Amino acid sequence: MANNSQPSGERGTKAKPIYEVSANSHVAVLDDKIDSTNAQVAKLVNLMTTKMEVKACGLCSLEDHPTYMCPILYEDEVK
């Protein structure tokens, strides 16, 4: 018998692991990422569409402008 031959009992004992790549696991990961992104976009849209609390001007009590832009402050400049 040749020196490099293996005994018949050792040949089948060491099985190499077989790694299966499942497309379903990749799809699930992508679905989770899409769901997370959709939730973040929904929060952003909600922030953008929510009306900011309007505070009345401290000088004239109107709500259409902040105090620093009150027309009363700029009346002298117009004349």
MODELLER restraints for C-alpha pairs under 7 A, 6 or more apart:
rsr = mdl.restraints
at = mdl.atoms
rsr.add(forms.Gaussian(group=physical.xy_distance, feature=features.Distance(at['CA:54:A'], at['CA:63:A']), mean=6.37, stdev=0.5))
rsr.add(forms.Gaussian(group=physical.xy_distance, feature=features.Distance(at['CA:55:A'], at['CA:63:A']), mean=6.02, stdev=0.5))
rsr.add(forms.Gaussian(group=physical.xy_distance, feature=features.Distance(at['CA:56:A'], at['CA:62:A']), mean=5.24, stdev=0.5))
rsr.add(forms.Gaussian(group=physical.xy_distance, feature=features.Distance(at['CA:56:A'], at['CA:63:A']), mean=4.23, stdev=0.5))
rsr.add(forms.Gaussian(group=physical.xy_distance, feature=features.Distance(at['CA:56:A'], at['CA:66:A']), mean=6.96, stdev=0.5))
rsr.add(forms.Gaussian(group=physical.xy_distance, feature=features.Distance(at['CA:57:A'], at['CA:63:A']), mean=5.95, stdev=0.5))
rsr.add(forms.Gaussian(group=physical.xy_distance, feature=features.Distance(at['CA:57:A'], at['CA:65:A']), mean=6.35, stdev=0.5))
rsr.add(forms.Gaussian(group=physical.xy_distance, feature=features.Distance(at['CA:57:A'], at['CA:66:A']), mean=5.18, stdev=0.5))
rsr.add(forms.Gaussian(group=physical.xy_distance, feature=features.Distance(at['CA:57:A'], at['CA:67:A']), mean=4.51, stdev=0.5))
rsr.add(forms.Gaussian(group=physical.xy_distance, feature=features.Distance(at['CA:58:A'], at['CA:67:A']), mean=5.41, stdev=0.5))
rsr.add(forms.Gaussian(group=physical.xy_distance, feature=features.Distance(at['CA:59:A'], at['CA:67:A']), mean=6.41, stdev=0.5))
